[in-house]
Amino acid sequence: MKHQFYLPSSDKDRAVWLQNFSTKLAVYAVLLSIAPGTLTSVHNDSEFYSQLVLFIKQIKDYLKNLISFKKVLST
């Protein structure tokens, strides 16, 4: 039987998964005896990952535009 990995493969989907995990973890924190500092850390990590994914996309788009511009200049 093939093992299915529980994390999505794309960065964008992983960011959504992590945000959902952070939200659900906060709901069950008392039941699972999770310290408030841990919740804060998971939330901050989730936010940072989402921002990082967005930033990388912006850099890739910018690079693609620069390459296109270079091609225009060199023709």
All heavy atoms as a GROMACS GRO file, in nm:
protein
  611
    1MET      N    1   0.083  -0.118   0.000
    1MET     CA    2   0.000   0.000   0.000
    1MET      C    3   0.089   0.125   0.000
    1MET      O    4   0.181   0.136   0.079
    1MET     CB    5  -0.092  -0.003   0.121
    1MET     CG    6  -0.177   0.121   0.136
    1MET     SD    7  -0.278   0.116   0.284
    1MET     CE    8  -0.436   0.092   0.208
    2LYS      N    9   0.057   0.216  -0.088
    2LYS     CA   10   0.136   0.338  -0.099
    2LYS      C   11   0.101   0.433   0.015
    2LYS      O   12  -0.016   0.455   0.046
    2LYS     CB   13   0.107   0.404  -0.234
    2LYS     CG   14   0.193   0.524  -0.260
    2LYS     CD   15   0.166   0.581  -0.398
    2LYS     CE   16   0.252   0.704  -0.419
    2LYS     NZ   17   0.226   0.767  -0.548
    3HIS      N   18   0.205   0.489   0.076
    3HIS     CA   19   0.185   0.584   0.186
    3HIS      C   20   0.159   0.724   0.129
    3HIS      O   21   0.235   0.771   0.045
    3HIS     CB   22   0.310   0.586   0.275
    3HIS     CG   23   0.300   0.683   0.388
    3HIS    ND1   24   0.215   0.664   0.494
    3HIS    CD2   25   0.364   0.798   0.412
    3HIS    CE1   26   0.229   0.765   0.577
    3HIS    NE2   27   0.320   0.849   0.530
    4GLN      N   28   0.054   0.786   0.176
    4GLN     CA   29   0.022   0.922   0.131
    4GLN      C   30   0.072   1.022   0.235
    4GLN      O   31   0.035   1.015   0.352
    4GLN     CB   32  -0.128   0.938   0.110
    4GLN     CG   33  -0.166   1.073   0.055
    4GLN     CD   34  -0.315   1.083   0.024
    4GLN    OE1   35  -0.387   0.987   0.038
    4GLN    NE2   36  -0.357   1.199  -0.017
    5PHE      N   37   0.157   1.113   0.190
    5PHE     CA   38   0.212   1.215   0.279
    5PHE      C   39   0.103   1.315   0.312
    5PHE      O   40   0.026   1.355   0.226
    5PHE     CB   41   0.330   1.282   0.208
    5PHE     CG   42   0.419   1.360   0.300
    5PHE    CD1   43   0.477   1.302   0.411
    5PHE    CD2   44   0.444   1.494   0.275
    5PHE    CE1   45   0.559   1.376   0.495
    5PHE    CE2   46   0.526   1.568   0.359
    5PHE     CZ   47   0.584   1.507   0.469
    6TYR      N   48   0.094   1.357   0.437
    6TYR     CA   49  -0.017   1.442   0.480
    6TYR      C   50   0.002   1.590   0.446
    6TYR      O   51  -0.094   1.666   0.446
    6TYR     CB   52  -0.044   1.426   0.629
    6TYR     CG   53   0.068   1.475   0.718
    6TYR    CD1   54   0.068   1.604   0.768
    6TYR    CD2   55   0.174   1.392   0.753
    6TYR    CE1   56   0.169   1.648   0.849
    6TYR    CE2   57   0.276   1.435   0.835
    6TYR     CZ   58   0.272   1.563   0.883
    6TYR     OH   59   0.373   1.607   0.963
    7LEU      N   60   0.124   1.632   0.416
    7LEU     CA   61   0.146   1.772   0.378
    7LEU      C   62   0.128   1.790   0.228
    7LEU      O   63   0.174   1.708   0.150
    7LEU     CB   64   0.287   1.817   0.417
    7LEU     CG   65   0.312   1.849   0.562
    7LEU    CD1   66   0.459   1.882   0.582
    7LEU    CD2   67   0.227   1.962   0.611
    8PRO      N   68   0.064   1.899   0.188
    8PRO     CA   69   0.054   1.927   0.045
    8PRO      C   70   0.192   1.950  -0.015
    8PRO      O   71   0.287   1.985   0.055
    8PRO     CB   72  -0.028   2.056   0.039
    8PRO     CG   73  -0.093   2.069   0.172
    8PRO     CD   74  -0.006   1.997   0.269
    9SER      N   75   0.203   1.931  -0.145
    9SER     CA   76   0.335   1.943  -0.208
    9SER      C   77   0.371   2.085  -0.249
    9SER      O   78   0.488   2.121  -0.252
    9SER     CB   79   0.343   1.850  -0.330
    9SER     OG   80   0.241   1.882  -0.421
   10SER      N   81   0.273   2.169  -0.279
   10SER     CA   82   0.306   2.306  -0.322
   10SER      C   83   0.321   2.398  -0.201
   10SER      O   84   0.258   2.379  -0.096
   10SER     CB   85   0.198   2.361  -0.416
   10SER     OG   86   0.082   2.397  -0.343
   11ASP      N   87   0.404   2.498  -0.216
   11ASP     CA   88   0.426   2.595  -0.108
   11ASP      C   89   0.298   2.667  -0.071
   11ASP      O   90   0.269   2.689   0.047
   11ASP     CB   91   0.532   2.697  -0.148
   11ASP     CG   92   0.672   2.639  -0.148
   11ASP    OD1   93   0.694   2.537  -0.081
   11ASP    OD2   94   0.760   2.695  -0.217
   12LYS      N   95   0.221   2.706  -0.172
   12LYS     CA   96   0.096   2.779  -0.146
   12LYS      C   97  -0.001   2.692  -0.064
   12LYS      O   98  -0.060   2.740   0.032
   12LYS     CB   99   0.032   2.819  -0.278
   12LYS     CG  100  -0.092   2.901  -0.263
   12LYS     CD  101  -0.148   2.942  -0.398
   12LYS     CE  102  -0.277   3.018  -0.382
   12LYS     NZ  103  -0.338   3.050  -0.511
   13ASP      N  104  -0.014   2.566  -0.104
   13ASP     CA  105  -0.103   2.475  -0.030
   13ASP      C  106  -0.051   2.446   0.110
   13ASP      O  107  -0.128   2.431   0.205
   13ASP     CB  108  -0.123   2.345  -0.107
   13ASP     CG  109  -0.207   2.363  -0.232
   13ASP    OD1  110  -0.278   2.466  -0.244
   13ASP    OD2  111  -0.201   2.275  -0.320
   14ARG      N  112   0.081   2.439   0.124
   14ARG     CA  113   0.138   2.418   0.257
   14ARG      C  114   0.112   2.538   0.348
   14ARG      O  115   0.089   2.522   0.468
   14ARG     CB  116   0.288   2.392   0.248
   14ARG     CG  117   0.319   2.252   0.205
   14ARG     CD  118   0.467   2.224   0.204
   14ARG     NE  119   0.489   2.089   0.156
   14ARG     CZ  120   0.593   2.016   0.187
   14ARG    NH1  121   0.688   2.064   0.265
   14ARG    NH2  122   0.605   1.895   0.140
   15ALA      N  123   0.116   2.657   0.293
   15ALA     CA  124   0.087   2.776   0.372
   15ALA      C  125  -0.057   2.772   0.424
   15ALA      O  126  -0.083   2.803   0.541
   15ALA     CB  127   0.111   2.902   0.291
   16VAL      N  128  -0.149   2.732   0.338
   16VAL     CA  129  -0.289   2.718   0.379
   16VAL      C  130  -0.302   2.610   0.486
   16VAL      O  131  -0.372   2.628   0.587
   16VAL     CB  132  -0.379   2.687   0.257
   16VAL    CG1  133  -0.520   2.652   0.300
   16VAL    CG2  134  -0.380   2.804   0.160
   17TRP      N  135  -0.235   2.496   0.464
   17TRP     CA  136  -0.240   2.386   0.561
   17TRP      C  137  -0.187   2.433   0.697
   17TRP      O  138  -0.247   2.404   0.801
   17TRP     CB  139  -0.157   2.268   0.510
   17TRP     CG  140  -0.164   2.147   0.599
   17TRP    CD1  141  -0.250   2.043   0.588
   17TRP    CD2  142  -0.083   2.120   0.714
   17TRP    NE1  143  -0.227   1.952   0.688
   17TRP    CE2  144  -0.125   1.997   0.767
   17TRP    CE3  145   0.021   2.188   0.777
   17TRP    CZ2  146  -0.066   1.941   0.880
   17TRP    CZ3  147   0.079   2.132   0.889
   17TRP    CH2  148   0.036   2.010   0.940
   18LEU      N  149  -0.076   2.505   0.696
   18LEU     CA  150  -0.016   2.550   0.821
   18LEU      C  151  -0.106   2.651   0.893
   18LEU      O  152  -0.117   2.647   1.016
   18LEU     CB  153   0.123   2.610   0.794
   18LEU     CG  154   0.208   2.646   0.915
   18LEU    CD1  155   0.223   2.527   1.009
   18LEU    CD2  156   0.343   2.698   0.871
   19GLN      N  157  -0.170   2.739   0.820
   19GLN     CA  158  -0.263   2.833   0.882
   19GLN      C  159  -0.380   2.759   0.946
   19GLN      O  160  -0.423   2.790   1.057
   19GLN     CB  161  -0.314   2.934   0.780
   19GLN     CG  162  -0.211   3.037   0.741
   19GLN     CD  163  -0.261   3.130   0.632
   19GLN    OE1  164  -0.358   3.103   0.562
   19GLN    NE2  165  -0.193   3.242   0.616
   20ASN      N  166  -0.431   2.657   0.876
   20ASN     CA  167  -0.539   2.577   0.931
   20ASN      C  168  -0.494   2.502   1.056
   20ASN      O  169  -0.565   2.496   1.156
   20ASN     CB  170  -0.590   2.479   0.824
   20ASN     CG  171  -0.708   2.400   0.872
   20ASN    OD1  172  -0.807   2.454   0.919
   20ASN    ND2  173  -0.697   2.269   0.862
   21PHE      N  174  -0.374   2.446   1.050
   21PHE     CA  175  -0.318   2.375   1.166
   21PHE      C  176  -0.306   2.469   1.286
   21PHE      O  177  -0.343   2.433   1.398
   21PHE     CB  178  -0.182   2.315   1.130
   21PHE     CG  179  -0.113   2.250   1.247
   21PHE    CD1  180  -0.152   2.125   1.289
   21PHE    CD2  181  -0.009   2.314   1.312
   21PHE    CE1  182  -0.088   2.062   1.397
   21PHE    CE2  183   0.055   2.254   1.419
   21PHE     CZ  184   0.015   2.128   1.462
   22SER      N  185  -0.257   2.588   1.262
   22SER     CA  186  -0.241   2.686   1.369
   22SER      C  187  -0.376   2.720   1.433
   22SER      O  188  -0.387   2.727   1.556
   22SER     CB  189  -0.175   2.813   1.314
   22SER     OG  190  -0.167   2.913   1.412
   23THR      N  191  -0.476   2.739   1.349
   23THR     CA  192  -0.610   2.772   1.399
   23THR      C  193  -0.668   2.657   1.480
   23THR      O  194  -0.721   2.677   1.591
   23THR     CB  195  -0.703   2.806   1.282
   23THR    OG1  196  -0.649   2.916   1.211
   23THR    CG2  197  -0.842   2.841   1.330
   24LYS      N  198  -0.659   2.535   1.427
   24LYS     CA  199  -0.715   2.418   1.496
   24LYS      C  200  -0.638   2.387   1.624
   24LYS      O  201  -0.698   2.345   1.723
   24LYS     CB  202  -0.713   2.296   1.404
   24LYS     CG  203  -0.792   2.311   1.278
   24LYS     CD  204  -0.934   2.269   1.299
   24LYS     CE  205  -1.016   2.301   1.177
   24LYS     NZ  206  -1.070   2.191   1.106
   25LEU      N  207  -0.508   2.408   1.623
   25LEU     CA  208  -0.428   2.383   1.742
   25LEU      C  209  -0.473   2.474   1.857
   25LEU      O  210  -0.482   2.430   1.972
   25LEU     CB  211  -0.279   2.403   1.713
   25LEU     CG  212  -0.182   2.358   1.822
   25LEU    CD1  213  -0.195   2.208   1.848
   25LEU    CD2  214  -0.040   2.395   1.784
   26ALA      N  215  -0.504   2.597   1.824
   26ALA     CA  216  -0.551   2.691   1.927
   26ALA      C  217  -0.682   2.645   1.988
   26ALA      O  218  -0.706   2.664   2.108
   26ALA     CB  219  -0.566   2.831   1.867
   27VAL      N  220  -0.768   2.583   1.909
   27VAL     CA  221  -0.897   2.534   1.959
   27VAL      C  222  -0.877   2.421   2.061
   27VAL      O  223  -0.948   2.414   2.161
   27VAL     CB  224  -0.985   2.486   1.841
   27VAL    CG1  225  -1.109   2.415   1.891
   27VAL    CG2  226  -1.022   2.602   1.750
   28TYR      N  227  -0.779   2.336   2.036
   28TYR     CA  228  -0.757   2.220   2.121
   28TYR      C  229  -0.642   2.238   2.221
   28TYR      O  230  -0.602   2.142   2.288
   28TYR     CB  231  -0.728   2.096   2.035
   28TYR     CG  232  -0.847   2.056   1.951
   28TYR    CD1  233  -0.852   2.086   1.815
   28TYR    CD2  234  -0.955   1.990   2.007
   28TYR    CE1  235  -0.962   2.051   1.738
   28TYR    CE2  236  -1.064   1.954   1.932
   28TYR     CZ  237  -1.067   1.984   1.796
   28TYR     OH  238  -1.176   1.949   1.721
   29ALA      N  239  -0.592   2.357   2.235
   29ALA     CA  240  -0.475   2.382   2.319
   29ALA      C  241  -0.496   2.342   2.465
   29ALA      O  242  -0.408   2.279   2.526
   29ALA     CB  243  -0.433   2.528   2.310
   30VAL      N  244  -0.609   2.378   2.520
   30VAL     CA  245  -0.634   2.345   2.662
   30VAL      C  246  -0.645   2.194   2.679
   30VAL      O  247  -0.585   2.136   2.770
   30VAL     CB  248  -0.762   2.417   2.712
   30VAL    CG1  249  -0.798   2.372   2.852
   30VAL    CG2  250  -0.743   2.568   2.708
   31LEU      N  251  -0.719   2.130   2.591
   31LEU     CA  252  -0.737   1.985   2.599
   31LEU      C  253  -0.604   1.911   2.588
   31LEU      O  254  -0.582   1.811   2.655
   31LEU     CB  255  -0.833   1.938   2.489
   31LEU     CG  256  -0.864   1.790   2.481
   31LEU    CD1  257  -0.945   1.746   2.604
   31LEU    CD2  258  -0.939   1.758   2.354
   32LEU      N  259  -0.516   1.962   2.504
   32LEU     CA  260  -0.387   1.898   2.481
   32LEU      C  261  -0.275   1.953   2.569
   32LEU      O  262  -0.159   1.915   2.554
   32LEU     CB  263  -0.347   1.912   2.333
   32LEU     CG  264  -0.442   1.848   2.232
   32LEU    CD1  265  -0.404   1.887   2.090
   32LEU    CD2  266  -0.443   1.698   2.250
   33SER      N  267  -0.308   2.045   2.658
   33SER     CA  268  -0.212   2.107   2.750
   33SER      C  269  -0.095   2.172   2.675
   33SER      O  270   0.022   2.154   2.709
   33SER     CB  271  -0.158   2.005   2.851
   33SER     OG  272  -0.263   1.951   2.926
   34ILE      N  273  -0.129   2.248   2.573
   34ILE     CA  274  -0.027   2.317   2.494
   34ILE      C  275  -0.008   2.457   2.553
   34ILE      O  276  -0.104   2.532   2.573
   34ILE     CB  277  -0.067   2.324   2.346
   34ILE    CG1  278  -0.074   2.182   2.290
   34ILE    CG2  279   0.031   2.409   2.267
   34ILE    CD1  280  -0.129   2.173   2.151
   35ALA      N  281   0.116   2.492   2.580
   35ALA     CA  282   0.148   2.620   2.643
   35ALA      C  283   0.117   2.736   2.548
   35ALA      O  284   0.132   2.722   2.426
   35ALA     CB  285   0.295   2.623   2.682
   36PRO      N  286   0.075   2.850   2.604
   36PRO     CA  287   0.047   2.966   2.521
   36PRO      C  288   0.165   3.009   2.434
   36PRO      O  289   0.148   3.052   2.321
   36PRO     CB  290   0.011   3.075   2.622
   36PRO     CG  291  -0.037   3.001   2.743
   36PRO     CD  292   0.043   2.874   2.745
   37GLY      N  293   0.286   2.995   2.487
   37GLY     CA  294   0.404   3.030   2.409
   37GLY      C  295   0.420   2.944   2.286
   37GLY      O  296   0.464   2.991   2.180
   38THR      N  297   0.383   2.818   2.298
   38THR     CA  298   0.389   2.727   2.183
   38THR      C  299   0.287   2.769   2.078
   38THR      O  300   0.318   2.769   1.958
   38THR     CB  301   0.365   2.582   2.228
   38THR    OG1  302   0.464   2.546   2.324
   38THR    CG2  303   0.368   2.486   2.111
   39LEU      N  304   0.168   2.804   2.122
   39LEU     CA  305   0.065   2.851   2.028
   39LEU      C  306   0.111   2.977   1.955
   39LEU      O  307   0.092   2.989   1.833
   39LEU     CB  308  -0.066   2.881   2.101
   39LEU     CG  309  -0.144   2.761   2.151
   39LEU    CD1  310  -0.267   2.807   2.228
   39LEU    CD2  311  -0.183   2.670   2.037
   40THR      N  312   0.170   3.068   2.029
   40THR     CA  313   0.221   3.190   1.968
   40THR      C  314   0.329   3.158   1.866
   40THR      O  315   0.330   3.214   1.756
   40THR     CB  316   0.277   3.285   2.077
   40THR    OG1  317   0.173   3.316   2.169
   40THR    CG2  318   0.332   3.413   2.017
   41SER      N  319   0.418   3.067   1.900
   41SER     CA  320   0.525   3.028   1.809
   41SER      C  321   0.470   2.964   1.682
   41SER      O  322   0.514   2.998   1.571
   41SER     CB  323   0.620   2.931   1.880
   41SER     OG  324   0.723   2.891   1.793
   42VAL      N  325   0.373   2.874   1.695
   42VAL     CA  326   0.313   2.810   1.578
   42VAL      C  327   0.243   2.914   1.491
   42VAL      O  328   0.256   2.913   1.368
   42VAL     CB  329   0.216   2.697   1.621
   42VAL    CG1  330   0.134   2.647   1.502
   42VAL    CG2  331   0.292   2.583   1.686
   43HIS      N  332   0.170   3.005   1.555
   43HIS     CA  333   0.102   3.111   1.480
   43HIS      C  334   0.203   3.199   1.405
   43HIS      O  335   0.184   3.228   1.286
   43HIS     CB  336   0.016   3.196   1.574
   43HIS     CG  337  -0.044   3.315   1.508
   43HIS    ND1  338  -0.152   3.305   1.422
   43HIS    CD2  339  -0.010   3.445   1.510
   43HIS    CE1  340  -0.182   3.426   1.376
   43HIS    NE2  341  -0.098   3.512   1.429
   44ASN      N  342   0.307   3.241   1.474
   44ASN     CA  343   0.410   3.326   1.412
   44ASN      C  344   0.480   3.254   1.297
   44ASN      O  345   0.507   3.314   1.192
   44ASN     CB  346   0.511   3.372   1.515
   44ASN     CG  347   0.453   3.472   1.612
   44ASN    OD1  348   0.347   3.529   1.591
   44ASN    ND2  349   0.521   3.492   1.724
   45ASP      N  350   0.509   3.125   1.316
   45ASP     CA  351   0.571   3.047   1.209
   45ASP      C  352   0.480   3.037   1.088
   45ASP      O  353   0.524   3.047   0.973
   45ASP     CB  354   0.607   2.907   1.259
   45ASP     CG  355   0.720   2.906   1.359
   45ASP    OD1  356   0.789   3.010   1.372
   45ASP    OD2  357   0.739   2.802   1.426
   46SER      N  358   0.352   3.018   1.114
   46SER     CA  359   0.254   3.011   1.006
   46SER      C  360   0.249   3.141   0.927
   46SER      O  361   0.250   3.141   0.803
   46SER     CB  362   0.116   2.979   1.064
   46SER     OG  363   0.016   2.992   0.968
   47GLU      N  364   0.244   3.252   0.997
   47GLU     CA  365   0.242   3.383   0.932
   47GLU      C  366   0.370   3.408   0.853
   47GLU      O  367   0.366   3.457   0.739
   47GLU     CB  368   0.222   3.494   1.035
   47GLU     CG  369   0.085   3.495   1.100
   47GLU     CD  370  -0.026   3.524   1.000
   47GLU    OE1  371  -0.010   3.615   0.916
   47GLU    OE2  372  -0.128   3.452   1.005
   48PHE      N  373   0.483   3.374   0.913
   48PHE     CA  374   0.612   3.394   0.846
   48PHE      C  375   0.620   3.310   0.718
   48PHE      O  376   0.664   3.359   0.614
   48PHE     CB  377   0.728   3.359   0.939
   48PHE     CG  378   0.863   3.377   0.876
   48PHE    CD1  379   0.915   3.503   0.855
   48PHE    CD2  380   0.935   3.267   0.834
   48PHE    CE1  381   1.040   3.520   0.794
   48PHE    CE2  382   1.059   3.282   0.773
   48PHE     CZ  383   1.110   3.410   0.754
   49TYR      N  384   0.577   3.185   0.726
   49TYR     CA  385   0.581   3.097   0.609
   49TYR      C  386   0.494   3.153   0.496
   49TYR      O  387   0.536   3.155   0.380
   49TYR     CB  388   0.536   2.956   0.646
   49TYR     CG  389   0.560   2.855   0.536
   49TYR    CD1  390   0.684   2.797   0.520
   49TYR    CD2  391   0.458   2.818   0.448
   49TYR    CE1  392   0.708   2.705   0.419
   49TYR    CE2  393   0.481   2.727   0.347
   49TYR     CZ  394   0.605   2.671   0.333
   49TYR     OH  395   0.629   2.581   0.233
   50SER      N  396   0.375   3.200   0.530
   50SER     CA  397   0.286   3.258   0.430
   50SER      C  398   0.349   3.380   0.364
   50SER      O  399   0.343   3.396   0.241
   50SER     CB  400   0.152   3.298   0.493
   50SER     OG  401   0.083   3.184   0.537
   51GLN      N  402   0.410   3.466   0.445
   51GLN     CA  403   0.475   3.585   0.392
   51GLN      C  404   0.596   3.548   0.305
   51GLN      O  405   0.620   3.609   0.201
   51GLN     CB  406   0.519   3.679   0.505
   51GLN     CG  407   0.403   3.744   0.578
   51GLN     CD  408   0.321   3.831   0.487
   51GLN    OE1  409   0.374   3.907   0.405
   51GLN    NE2  410   0.190   3.821   0.499
   52LEU      N  411   0.669   3.447   0.346
   52LEU     CA  412   0.786   3.402   0.271
   52LEU      C  413   0.744   3.346   0.135
   52LEU      O  414   0.807   3.376   0.032
   52LEU     CB  415   0.863   3.298   0.351
   52LEU     CG  416   0.995   3.250   0.294
   52LEU    CD1  417   1.092   3.367   0.280
   52LEU    CD2  418   1.054   3.142   0.382
   53VAL      N  419   0.638   3.267   0.132
   53VAL     CA  420   0.588   3.212   0.005
   53VAL      C  421   0.547   3.326  -0.088
   53VAL      O  422   0.578   3.325  -0.208
   53VAL     CB  423   0.471   3.115   0.031
   53VAL    CG1  424   0.398   3.080  -0.098
   53VAL    CG2  425   0.521   2.989   0.100
   54LEU      N  426   0.477   3.425  -0.034
   54LEU     CA  427   0.435   3.540  -0.114
   54LEU      C  428   0.557   3.618  -0.165
   54LEU      O  429   0.563   3.656  -0.283
   54LEU     CB  430   0.345   3.632  -0.032
   54LEU     CG  431   0.298   3.760  -0.100
   54LEU    CD1  432   0.214   3.728  -0.223
   54LEU    CD2  433   0.219   3.844  -0.002
   55PHE      N  434   0.656   3.638  -0.080
   55PHE     CA  435   0.776   3.712  -0.118
   55PHE      C  436   0.853   3.640  -0.230
   55PHE      O  437   0.898   3.702  -0.326
   55PHE     CB  438   0.864   3.733   0.004
   55PHE     CG  439   0.987   3.816  -0.021
   55PHE    CD1  440   0.976   3.948  -0.066
   55PHE    CD2  441   1.112   3.764   0.001
   55PHE    CE1  442   1.089   4.024  -0.089
   55PHE    CE2  443   1.226   3.840  -0.022
   55PHE     CZ  444   1.213   3.970  -0.067
   56ILE      N  445   0.864   3.509  -0.217
   56ILE     CA  446   0.934   3.432  -0.320
   56ILE      C  447   0.861   3.441  -0.453
   56ILE      O  448   0.923   3.455  -0.559
   56ILE     CB  449   0.952   3.286  -0.274
   56ILE    CG1  450   1.055   3.279  -0.162
   56ILE    CG2  451   0.993   3.196  -0.391
   56ILE    CD1  452   1.064   3.145  -0.093
   57LYS      N  453   0.728   3.437  -0.449
   57LYS     CA  454   0.651   3.452  -0.573
   57LYS      C  455   0.676   3.588  -0.636
   57LYS      O  456   0.694   3.600  -0.758
   57LYS     CB  457   0.502   3.432  -0.547
   57LYS     CG  458   0.419   3.443  -0.674
   57LYS     CD  459   0.271   3.443  -0.646
   57LYS     CE  460   0.186   3.458  -0.768
   57LYS     NZ  461   0.229   3.550  -0.869
   58GLN      N  462   0.679   3.692  -0.555
   58GLN     CA  463   0.706   3.827  -0.606
   58GLN      C  464   0.845   3.835  -0.669
   58GLN      O  465   0.862   3.897  -0.774
   58GLN     CB  466   0.692   3.930  -0.494
   58GLN     CG  467   0.550   3.950  -0.448
   58GLN     CD  468   0.539   4.035  -0.323
   58GLN    OE1  469   0.635   4.051  -0.248
   58GLN    NE2  470   0.421   4.089  -0.299
   59ILE      N  471   0.943   3.774  -0.606
   59ILE     CA  472   1.079   3.774  -0.661
   59ILE      C  473   1.083   3.700  -0.794
   59ILE      O  474   1.145   3.746  -0.890
   59ILE     CB  475   1.178   3.713  -0.560
   59ILE    CG1  476   1.197   3.807  -0.442
   59ILE    CG2  477   1.313   3.683  -0.626
   59ILE    CD1  478   1.278   3.748  -0.328
   60LYS      N  479   1.017   3.584  -0.801
   60LYS     CA  480   1.014   3.508  -0.926
   60LYS      C  481   0.946   3.588  -1.038
   60LYS      O  482   0.994   3.587  -1.152
   60LYS     CB  483   0.942   3.375  -0.906
   60LYS     CG  484   1.024   3.274  -0.829
   60LYS     CD  485   0.946   3.144  -0.812
   60LYS     CE  486   1.028   3.040  -0.738
   60LYS     NZ  487   0.954   2.914  -0.720
   61ASP      N  488   0.836   3.654  -1.005
   61ASP     CA  489   0.767   3.737  -1.105
   61ASP      C  490   0.856   3.852  -1.151
   61ASP      O  491   0.862   3.884  -1.270
   61ASP     CB  492   0.636   3.792  -1.049
   61ASP     CG  493   0.530   3.685  -1.030
   61ASP    OD1  494   0.546   3.574  -1.084
   61ASP    OD2  495   0.431   3.713  -0.957
   62TYR      N  496   0.925   3.914  -1.057
   62TYR     CA  497   1.015   4.024  -1.090
   62TYR      C  498   1.128   3.976  -1.181
   62TYR      O  499   1.162   4.040  -1.280
   62TYR     CB  500   1.071   4.085  -0.961
   62TYR     CG  501   1.161   4.204  -0.984
   62TYR    CD1  502   1.109   4.327  -1.023
   62TYR    CD2  503   1.298   4.193  -0.964
   62TYR    CE1  504   1.192   4.435  -1.044
   62TYR    CE2  505   1.381   4.301  -0.985
   62TYR     CZ  506   1.328   4.423  -1.024
   62TYR     OH  507   1.411   4.529  -1.046
   63LEU      N  508   1.185   3.860  -1.148
   63LEU     CA  509   1.293   3.804  -1.229
   63LEU      C  510   1.244   3.773  -1.370
   63LEU      O  511   1.314   3.801  -1.469
   63LEU     CB  512   1.348   3.679  -1.162
   63LEU     CG  513   1.462   3.608  -1.235
   63LEU    CD1  514   1.582   3.701  -1.252
   63LEU    CD2  515   1.502   3.483  -1.160
   64LYS      N  516   1.125   3.717  -1.381
   64LYS     CA  517   1.068   3.686  -1.512
   64LYS      C  518   1.052   3.815  -1.594
   64LYS      O  519   1.084   3.819  -1.713
   64LYS     CB  520   0.934   3.616  -1.496
   64LYS     CG  521   0.879   3.562  -1.626
   64LYS     CD  522   0.764   3.463  -1.607
   64LYS     CE  523   0.647   3.521  -1.536
   64LYS     NZ  524   0.528   3.433  -1.538
   65ASN      N  525   1.007   3.922  -1.530
   65ASN     CA  526   0.993   4.051  -1.599
   65ASN      C  527   1.128   4.108  -1.640
   65ASN      O  528   1.142   4.166  -1.749
   65ASN     CB  529   0.918   4.151  -1.511
   65ASN     CG  530   0.772   4.117  -1.497
   65ASN    OD1  531   0.714   4.051  -1.583
   65ASN    ND2  532   0.712   4.159  -1.388
   66LEU      N  533   1.229   4.092  -1.555
   66LEU     CA  534   1.363   4.140  -1.590
   66LEU      C  535   1.419   4.066  -1.711
   66LEU      O  536   1.479   4.126  -1.800
   66LEU     CB  537   1.459   4.124  -1.471
   66LEU     CG  538   1.455   4.230  -1.364
   66LEU    CD1  539   1.549   4.192  -1.250
   66LEU    CD2  540   1.489   4.366  -1.418
   67ILE      N  541   1.399   3.936  -1.712
   67ILE     CA  542   1.446   3.856  -1.824
   67ILE      C  543   1.376   3.896  -1.953
   67ILE      O  544   1.438   3.910  -2.058
   67ILE     CB  545   1.430   3.705  -1.795
   67ILE    CG1  546   1.525   3.663  -1.683
   67ILE    CG2  547   1.452   3.621  -1.920
   67ILE    CD1  548   1.500   3.526  -1.628
   68SER      N  549   1.247   3.920  -1.945
   68SER     CA  550   1.172   3.965  -2.062
   68SER      C  551   1.223   4.100  -2.111
   68SER      O  552   1.240   4.123  -2.231
   68SER     CB  553   1.023   3.975  -2.030
   68SER     OG  554   0.969   3.850  -2.002
   69PHE      N  555   1.251   4.189  -2.018
   69PHE     CA  556   1.302   4.321  -2.052
   69PHE      C  557   1.440   4.311  -2.118
   69PHE      O  558   1.469   4.378  -2.216
   69PHE     CB  559   1.306   4.409  -1.928
   69PHE     CG  560   1.351   4.550  -1.956
   69PHE    CD1  561   1.276   4.634  -2.035
   69PHE    CD2  562   1.469   4.596  -1.901
   69PHE    CE1  563   1.318   4.764  -2.059
   69PHE    CE2  564   1.512   4.726  -1.925
   69PHE     CZ  565   1.436   4.810  -2.005
   70LYS      N  566   1.524   4.225  -2.063
   70LYS     CA  567   1.657   4.203  -2.121
   70LYS      C  568   1.645   4.153  -2.266
   70LYS      O  569   1.719   4.196  -2.354
   70LYS     CB  570   1.737   4.104  -2.038
   70LYS     CG  571   1.879   4.082  -2.090
   70LYS     CD  572   1.943   3.962  -2.026
   70LYS     CE  573   1.892   3.843  -2.098
   70LYS     NZ  574   1.964   3.723  -2.103
   71LYS      N  575   1.553   4.065  -2.291
   71LYS     CA  576   1.532   4.013  -2.426
   71LYS      C  577   1.488   4.124  -2.521
   71LYS      O  578   1.532   4.128  -2.637
   71LYS     CB  579   1.429   3.901  -2.425
   71LYS     CG  580   1.482   3.771  -2.366
   71LYS     CD  581   1.376   3.663  -2.366
   71LYS     CE  582   1.432   3.536  -2.303
   71LYS     NZ  583   1.330   3.430  -2.296
   72VAL      N  584   1.403   4.214  -2.473
   72VAL     CA  585   1.360   4.328  -2.555
   72VAL      C  586   1.479   4.417  -2.586
   72VAL      O  587   1.498   4.464  -2.701
   72VAL     CB  588   1.248   4.408  -2.484
   72VAL    CG1  589   1.223   4.540  -2.554
   72VAL    CG2  590   1.120   4.326  -2.477
   73LEU      N  591   1.563   4.441  -2.488
   73LEU     CA  592   1.680   4.528  -2.508
   73LEU      C  593   1.783   4.467  -2.603
   73LEU      O  594   1.853   4.538  -2.674
   73LEU     CB  595   1.749   4.558  -2.374
   73LEU     CG  596   1.675   4.653  -2.282
   73LEU    CD1  597   1.752   4.665  -2.150
   73LEU    CD2  598   1.657   4.790  -2.344
   74SER      N  599   1.793   4.335  -2.602
   74SER     CA  600   1.896   4.272  -2.681
   74SER      C  601   1.853   4.240  -2.824
   74SER      O  602   1.931   4.187  -2.902
   74SER     CB  603   1.944   4.145  -2.614
   74SER     OG  604   1.839   4.053  -2.600
   75THR      N  605   1.731   4.273  -2.860
   75THR     CA  606   1.686   4.248  -2.998
   75THR      C  607   1.690   4.375  -3.080
   75THR      O  608   1.697   4.481  -3.037
   75THR     CB  609   1.545   4.187  -3.003
   75THR    OG1  610   1.452   4.272  -2.937
   75THR    CG2  611   1.546   4.051  -2.942
   0.00000   0.00000   0.00000
